[in-house]
């Protein structure tokens, strides 16, 4: 018997090889995928501006802009910027400006060198700042009277992305863009409203995929909605995917995009990281350390044709922590 509705996902003709360069940006789903890539021989720049949900807020962050100090927000002595997540903050406004500019430079460099740009859209709703007279990415818990909630149309998303893709393709012809829609439901918008929002995002993503051969769509949203249509795949808040669901979606992603070589490495490295988190019996400490040392030697082999520095550092850190 089959207890879920499954569907096939076409495998990408462009496979990721070890040491591939990736920029991941967008909602918390993008961050989750990026963290998994951080434990692999993948050169990943993950969420440089923190969590962003609206497609155009993400796009604005991707394109280096001049910052205006007068737009900064002060929350109990901490300075924030309305276009970025609260993880980008500082006690001094000039320090925040410098921090954001440093991140912008990293993103600019990554866009010029990466082979893949992974963008996860969360919602088509955004907030219009009445004082700044423009859309913003984060209200930073300011008075609701200062903002107006709006819903973007499909065209309002497609048009700026068309311009961005055409522009970036000239600078980095090898860059491929993978669009995803976050499987996390924005229930605070309302359940019917969330459905409308996700529909706008899907139509925009589908249109861009059909317009540009270098744009792909990975159906994380559909996997959660159909293959994992059961609350046993949700966290305790009944909104976010739980660990099982995240692992399932990750497996689907790797099957779609990873080369056979990278799939083999992912399987092997996962087992090693599980070993690193293993709680050993005190009487077997020496045996456990010996196995880590052997593992370290194995990943130091010159016959390996990819960068193993990440896993070597993780193994060494574990050895030092228990020695």
KAVEN-V786735 format. One line per field, one symbol per residue. ss: DSSP state (H for helix, E for strand, - for the rest). psi: psi as a letter, one per 40 degrees, with the letter a starting at -180 (. if undefined). A space follows every 10 residues. Layout:
BEGIN
ss: ???
psi: ???
END
This chain:
BEGIN
ss: ---------- -----E---- EEEEEE-HHH HHHHHHHH-- --EEEE---- ---EHHHHHH HH------HH H-EEE--EEE ---------E --HHHHHHHH HHHHHHHHHH HHH--EEEEE E-E-EEEEE- ---EEE---- ---HHHEEEE E--HHHHHHH HHHHHHHHHH H----EEEEE E-----HHH- HHHHHHHHHH HHHHHHHHHH H---EEE--H HHHHHHH--- HHHE------ E-HHHHHHHH HHHHHHHE-H HHHHHHHHHH HHHHHH---- -HHHHHHHHH HHHHHHHH-- --------HH HHHHHHHHHH HH-
psi: iheihiiihh hiehihiiei hhhhibaddd ddddddddfi ghghhhfdea hidhdddddd ddhhihihde eihhhfehhi heeiieegii ehdddddddd dddddddddd dedidhhhhh idieiihhhd defiiidhef fihdeeihhi hiiddddddd dddddddddd dgdehihhhi hhehhgdddi dddddddddd dddddddddd dhdehihhfd dddddddfgh eeeiidefdi iadddddddd dddddddiid dddddddddd ddddddehhi hdeedddddd ddddddddee heehfihedd dddddddddd de.
END
